[in-house]
Amino acid sequence: MVDVIGLGEAIIDFIALDNVSLRDATRFMKSFGGAPMNTLIGVSRLGFSSGAITAVGEDPFGEYIVKILRENCVDTSNVQVKRGFRTPLAFITNEPNTGERRFLFYRNPHLSSTADTHLSIEDMDFNYLRNAKVLHVSGFSLSYNTTRETVLKAVKFARENGVRVFFDPTLRPEVWDSEEEIRKVTYTILKECDIASFSTEEAEFFFGTTDYEKAASLALNFGLKIVCIKLGSKGAFSMTVDGVSVLEPAFKVKAVDTTGAGDGWNAGFIVGMLKNFGLRDSVRIANALGALVVTKHGAITALPYKGELNRFLEYNGLNLRI
């Protein structure tokens, strides 16, 4: 039994170390990646048990992913190694003129199939899933079958068996066939989820508005119980189906690399729920993790352990402890 299961993609990120375009970048840092896997490590470092359901390639990168998960006390008994397939790669940089992150994926549909798209129903241990408290799912994993069908069935099973489902769209249009398909599939899964978090860009993409309160209200219409809108340097907004809402400012830190900030945020919010904190304190914990992640290169490098997080909260005047 584990507290949190992450279901979805495991990826190797190659993050440009210079503030230049991907065309001009020559120095990269290999980093562990994949939104739900990053979140699992965040949860584990804060003292809760977590387990991964994913597929990696039969290659050194797949071995690296399993190694990092195990080093961070994430259960890997349900990680599938797909023979004949490679682990997907992502090259990432911040555009020098705009600061916007740019991704270049070596993965479907731009090349032959990668391991993450071949997670099948036969790979699922539903008894393992049944005993979790939270199932965390990334929308990236829905972009291609066979994994899409597997994730949708797993989410429905979890909901029917009292496991809270937390969804993050992890919007990467370049790994989908069309924007119409993204919206159709995402609207389908939202009806089976309890909680969902969106960046401001994702909220605008799915709900057609930059007004975070309106976007949250529209998302709740799908049957969600809680909706979170991550506002970057402005903090985060969260609203419940009962109409309770909170807006919490971001913590001030020196940002180095925003890769994985949203995944860290999700880990913080999930831990807040598991600790039975209220909505406001859960958002504060989430904001703290999101802030800490951006202080170093890589999605998991700066994810804090319990003591580090508690000291950060105390330094910022919050009487909160994990």
N, C-alpha and C positions, 0 to 999 in steps of 0.2 A: 504493500500500500504506500502511495505517495500523496502528498498534499496537492501538488500541481503537476499536470501533464501538459507538455507542449507538443503540439501536432503540426507538422509542416516542414518547411525547407531548412536544410543545413547547407551553408555556402561558405566558400573561402573568399574573403574580401581582400583585394589588393588596393591599398589606400595610398594615393599619391602623397609624398612627403613635401612636395613643393607646391606653392600656390600658382599653378599653371594649368593649362588645358590638358586633357588626356593626350592630345596629339604631341604636346611638348614635354610631357612628364617622362622622367627617366628613372626616378627613384620611388619605389613602392615598398610598403610594409605589408607582409602577409599577415592576415588577421582572421580569427574565428568569426563567422558570421551566420546569418539566418535569423530572422526576427524572433520566432518563438524559442529558438535555442538560446539567443542572448537573454531573453526574459527568464528562462529557466535558471540560468547561471545567476542572474540577479536575485531570484527567489532563494536559491540555495545558499548564497553567501549571507543572506539575512536569517538563516537558521531554519528554513522550512525545506521539507523533502520535495524533490522534483524528479520527473522522469521524462525522457524524450521518446517520441514516436516519430521516426523519420527514416529516410533512406539515403545512404551515401554510396559513392562509387567504390569499386575495388581498385583503389589507387592510394598513393601516399597522402593525398589531401583528405580522403575519407578516414584514413587511419588517424590523421591529425585531429579531425573533428571529434572522433570517439575519445581520443587521448585527452583533449581539453575538457570534454564533458565529464569524464571520470575524475580528472584532477579537481574539478569543481563539485564533486559529490553528486552529480546528476546521474540517475539510474539509466544505463544504456542497454538494458536487457531487451528493449523493443526497438533498437536501432538496427535496421536491415542493411546489409552490405549487398549491393546489387552487382552480380557478376556480369562483366561485359559492358558496364556503363561507367561513366566518369562523374565525379563530383562537380557540380556547377561552380563557376567562378564569376566574380563581379569586380570590375575595376572602377574605382571611385575617386573623384577629385572635386574640389570646390572651384568653380569658375572664377578666374582672377578678377573679372570685371563686375560680376553680379554677386559673387559669394554663394551662388546656388550650387547645390550638389549635383553632379552628373554621374550617371551610372552607365557602364557598358557591360552587358551580361553575355557570358559564354554559356548559353542555355537555350532550351526551346523558346521561341520557334526559330531562332537564328542559326541553329546547327542541329545535328542529330541528337536524339534523346539523351537526357542526363538522368542520373539516378533518382533525383527527387521527384520526377514525374511518374515513377513506377512503383509507388507505394500502393499496394493492392489490399482489398478486403481480406485476403488470405494472410496478410501480414499483421492484421489487427488482433490484439488480445483484448476482447471486450470485457473480460473479467477484470483485467488490469485497469481498464478505463472506468469500470463501474465503481471502483473503490476510491477514486480520486475525489478531492473536494472541488477542484477547479480544472477545467479543460481550456487551455489557451490555444487559439487557432489564428493563423495568419492567412490573409486573403491571397498572398503571393502563391500559396500552394494550390489555390483553386484555378489557376490560370491554364492548367493543362491536365487532361486525363492521362493516366488512370487515377492519379492522386486526387483529382477533384471529386470523383464519385466516392472515394474512400473517406475523404474528409466530411463530406455532406452526410454520409451514413453515420459516421462516428459522432458528429455533433447532434444529430437527431437522437441517437442512442443515449448519449450523455444527458441530454435534456430530459428524456423519458425516465432516466434512472436517478434523478435528483442531483446530478453534477452540474454546478454552475458553469456556463460557457461564456468565456471572454473572447471577443473577436476584435482583431485589428486588421484593417484592410491592406496595410503595407502596399500602397498603391504604386505599382511600377508598370505603366502602360506598355512599355517596350517588350514585356514578356507575354502579352496577351495578343489575340488576333484583332480585336477591335474594342473601342470604348463602349459600344453597345453591349458587347458580351460581358465586359467588366461589371457594368451596372446591373445587368440581368442576373448574373450569378450572385453578386453581392447582396442584392435585394432579397434573393431567395434564402441565403444563409442567415441574414439578419432576423428573419422570422423564427429561427430556431435558437437564437442566442439570448442571454440574459443581460450582458454588458458589452458595450462596444466603445472603442476609443478611436478618434479621428484627429489627424492634423488639420490645420485650417485649410490647407490645399485639398485634402481629401474631403472635408466637409463641403467645400464649394463644388467639387467634382460630382459628388453623389447627391447633393441636395440643392444645388444651384444658388447658394447664397453665401456671402461672406459674413453674415450676421450669425455669430456662434450660438446665440440663444434660439434663433429661429431654426438653425440647422439641428440643434439638439432636439427641439420639439418635433421636427419632421422625422428624425431618426426614431424617436420613441413610438411613433405611429406604427412601426413594424412589430411592436410587441416587446421591445427591450424594457428592462427594468431600470437601467442606468446608462446614460450616455456621457462620454467624456470628450471634450474638445481641447486638444493640446495647442496652446497659443504661442509656443516658442518662447522668446524672450519676454513675452507679456504674461506668462504663467499658464493657467489652465482653468477651464470651466467644466462643471459637471452638473447634471440634472437627473432627477429620479422621476419615475412614472407618477409619483405622488405630487410632483410639482416642487419638491425641495431642490434648491440650486445653490451652488457656491462658486465664487470666482476668487482664485488665490493667485497672488503675484509670483513671478519666478524669483529664484535666488540669484544674486549677482555673483557671477564667476567669470573668469577669463576663458572664453571659448577657443579651443584649439581645433576640434574636429567634432562635428555634430552627428557623425555616424553612430547609430545605435541609441541616440538620446530618447527616442520614442519607445524603444524596447525597454530601456531602463525605467522610464516612466511607468510603463505597464507593470513591471515587476513591483515597483513601489506601491501602486494602487492595489494590486493583488494581495501583497503582504498586509496592507492596511485592512483589507477585508478579512483576511485570515485572523488578524489580531482583534477583529470586531471593533475597530475604530469607526467613528462616524464618518460621514461623507467628507467633511472639511479636512479632518486630520488625514484621511486616506489620500486626498489630493495633495496635501502638504508633503507627505512622505514621497509621493510620486514625483512632485516637483523637485524634491531634494535629489532623488536618484537621477532624474533627467539632467539636472544641473551638473552633478558630479561626472557623469559620463562624458560631457563635452570638454572636460579639462585635459584629456589626453587623446592621442591618436588611437583608434580602434574602438569597436563596439563594446567590448567587455573589459578593456584595460583598467578603466577607472571605476568600474562597478564596485561599490563599497561592501565591506563586511560590516557586521552589526555594530561593532565598536566605532568604526570610522563614521558610519552614518549617525550614530548617536552623538558623537562629538561635533559633527557638522551641524546637526539640529540645535545643539546647545549653543554653539558659537553664534548661531543666527537667532538666538533668543527664544527658541521653542522648547517648551517642557514636554517633549515627546520622546518616548523610548521604544525601541523595537525589542 
